[in-house]
Amino acid sequence: MLTARRRVMTMGAFFSFLLWIHLSSVVMCANKTTLYIGALLPIGEDSRWVVKHAEVGCRLAVEHVNNNASFLEGYNLELYTNSSDCDVGIASYQLYEMLSSHQRKFVALIAEGCAIVTLPIAKTTQHFDMLQFNFLSSSPSLYNRTVHPYYYPLLPPETTLNYGRVALLEQLDWKDAIIVIETEEVFNLVASHLVSLLIGRGYNYEVYSVSADVPSTIDTAVENIALSDRRIIIGLFYEKLGRHLVCQAFQSGVTSPNYVWFFTGWFDSGPYGEWFLKENATSCSTEEMNRAVNGHFKFDFSQSANDSSIRLPTGKTRQDVEDEYKRRTGNTTFEQYSAYGYDTVLSIALMLNKTINELKAQNRSAELDHFDYKNEKLRESFQSVLKGIEFNGMIGRIHFNSTADHSHERREATERIEINFHSRSSDFLVAIYNKGTNALTLNNVGKIPWIGGKIPVAKVAEIFDYSNEKVFYVIAALAALGIVFALSMLAFNVRFRHRKVVKLSSPFMNNVVAIGAVMVYASIIFDGFNGQFYPLGNWSFVSCYLRNSLLAIGFSLSFGSMFAKTWRVSKIIKEATAGRSRSLFLTDKVLLTVVGVFVAIDALLLSLWYGINPFESGTTTIKRSEDARFVRELCSSPDGGHWLYVLYAYKGLILVLGVYLAYDTRRVRVVSLNDSRYIAMSVYNTVISCIIVFALSFVPNPGLQYALESTAIIVAVASILGFVFLPKVYWLITGRDAAKMKTFGRVGTKKSSGVNDHTIARTTDLLALQGRERRQSTVIRLLVDNGNFPEEVLQRVKGTLGDDYDTIVPTSPPTSPTTDVAMIKENDVTSPTTAGATTMEECEVVYV
């Protein structure tokens, strides 16, 4: 009984002691002057960037300072926080409320997390002589003491992370990257710094800007990434835009393992595990988002110093702070920015603590007791004290100085960057970069579970593929045979130009056809030297110009000659059927002028093309693999396609006119060796071949395109040469030329059965007189005017022809009249006075 009474008395005395201690502390606090610290933090659910527990670190520091008797003698700290939600309007309103409050004056401000808010806040507070501290925003523009003289960041500038990014690129031998930037000042400055680092190392890069306000920029950027050969994507954006970018990337096929993303490590994971997995934030499912970025890297500043047993100015160790943080938040890990928040409050407390002592020594304590924003002298005291502050914090050794760029506001933490690898199955630290020593500590790089078991490539390799040389050899051999064939026909035409069978078909124009064929065949060979089958060199550029020029001009010579001859036949037919009595002379000189016009147009168009859009080297993809793109370096002309289409249109117009003329003369039939039908067939064949070649020009594989186009051209030109020359060769070999050409014959016409109103021309050997046009005109006029050749007419013919009479006018009767393409207009009046004879009244001979 006595024992129980003693226990009750002991417990009562203990609780009375505790109550006394509490009341004493309350009285003591009541006797202290409260110094207020304002804080604008992005801790609301609607923030662009949410830092859930940063405020906890700040409040822990306030409690530890207030509970330490060596701090702030006679004063007490109080933290006044608001959520700015990364919104300039909200933050500005809250700052106004804080500054206009009569109940409390803030000796310092902690603000903000987002650079778009921090910048205007920093410009505002300096008008009130208020010091602004920051441990969340890292925009490089804030680190200029000249522009922001009262701004003190503990977090290093965001550009510091670039050194870690470049170090990892170098370690993994990734020398190509794509940079995607959200159009905010902070990211533009970071990207500019990153580009300078990449250039300094000789790395290649692409930069794409995106905006949350213009969704189309996201689509455009992802499309360009998908078309690019580069596979490493460095993202500089806030997480909200990042989610839409990742979703669009999945929908465009920009996914792992082919692509590797670099993200900033300060994105908020939230309750959904990862920042990019927020529900209903995009049109993509969780699975799709995971597939897009599975196996990415995160870069952030080191969370805390390595030695957790080091004691802080508050008397706590780093481990004590971490343990208390975990108990309050229920988290198993210590949030990085809580450590920065703790050290920020601790920095302000140390500044105030040293200032209090100085003010007491100077009898100026009233200035702090009745703090006023416009007390410039007190603000100078704060800044002077900060220069000498140096202490061990949660993030390492901290000290402040007055350098223009804040480069040493924080020593240890500034130099340490953590690089983490994240996949579906793991998230772990792989390396730490120390900026001070420029060293990358590879903790677990070798343990990265690369998908497919191999490190992804930074850029799809370009492999020059010249594996189809055999195709070129075959095509070049066929083209060479074509050249031999064309030259053979040219030699034949020159050698036998005085033979009637050759002379009847305008041998000079046929020579032009053969020369054009040689040029077209040569263009095929030069086409193979433009980088398709051999590496591109100086000679290749010459071959590119020769290829186009030879093909265009060769076409004009060959097809232009046939076109001119067909036009001559058509013109003669129209003159004859129109009943005109005058003679129409269309000599080879006239036809050559037509061909010359075509060539002149070619020369003009080609000169403009080469002068405005000359040829340059470029690559064309032949085939692809997962990590390689097989290409050929070809000479190409930027915007040269426009000139090519002009040439196509011009040549197409000639082809259309040629088809019309061939169709117009389709019913012409000649008794002897006239070649107008073969010319028409050549025209049809050329048109069909050109259509085939034009269609084949859209084949994506250059080697296959070259083979098919060249084959079509070779066959087309060979058929033209065959139609024009081979019948003459056959007639000469078989002797039909002598049999059919040894008689002069009488001039006359007869009705052609089954050929409408057209006539079959039966004339003398007119072509034998072509070289002597004046004599020719006289003789033929006599023949036409006098019909059956009375004696006096023959005497006049003999006088005109002289020594050529016996050669041209044999004494034997005609066996088979001969002709070229001369048409004779008849009045359809024939007199069958003599069996087998044909007479003619008033006929006009029109010869060519």
Buried (B, 14 or more C-beta within 10 A) or exposed (E): EEEEEEEEEEEEEEEEEEEEEEEEEEEEEEEBBEBBBBBBBBBBEEBBBBBBBBBBBBBBBBBBBBEBEEBBEEBBBEBBBBBBBBBBEBBBEBBEEBBEEEEEBBBBBBBBBBBBBBBBBBEBBBEBBBBBBBBBBBBBBBBEBEBBEBBBBBBBBBBBBBBBBBBBBEBBEBBBBBBBBBBBBBBBBBBBBBBEBBEEEEBBBBBBBBBBEEEEBBBBBBBBBEEBBBBBBBBBBBBBBBBBBBBBBBBBEBBBBBBBBBBBBBBBBBEEEBBBBBEEBBEBEBEBBBBBBBBBBBBBBBBBBEEBEBEBBBEBBBBBBBBBBBEEBEBEEBBBBBBBBBBBBBBBBBBBBBBBEEBEEEEBBEBBEEBEBEBEEBBEBBBBBBEEBEBBBBBBBBBBBEEEEBEEBBBBBBBBBBBBBBBEEEEEEBBBBBBEEEEBBBBBBEEBEBEEEEBBBBBBEBEBBBEBEEBBEEBBEBBBEBBEBBBBBBEBBBEBEEBBBBBBBBBBBBBBBBBBBBBBBBBBBBBBBBBBBBEBBEEBBBBBBBBBBBBBBBBBBBBBBBBBBBBBBBBBBEBBEEEEEEBBEBBBEBBBEBBBEBBEBBBEBBEEBBEEBBBEBBBBBBEEEEEBBBBBBBBBBEEBEEBBEEBBEBBBEBBEBBBBBBBBBEEBBBBBBBBBBBBBBBBBBBBBBBEBBBEBEEBEBBBBBBBBBBBBBBBBBBBBBBBBBBBBBEBBEEEBBEEBBBBBBBBBBEEBEEEEEBBBBBBBBBBBBBEBEEBBBBBBEBBBEBBBBEEEBBEBBBEBBEEBBEEBBBEEEBEEBBBBBBBBBBEEEBEEEEEEBBBBEEBBBBBB
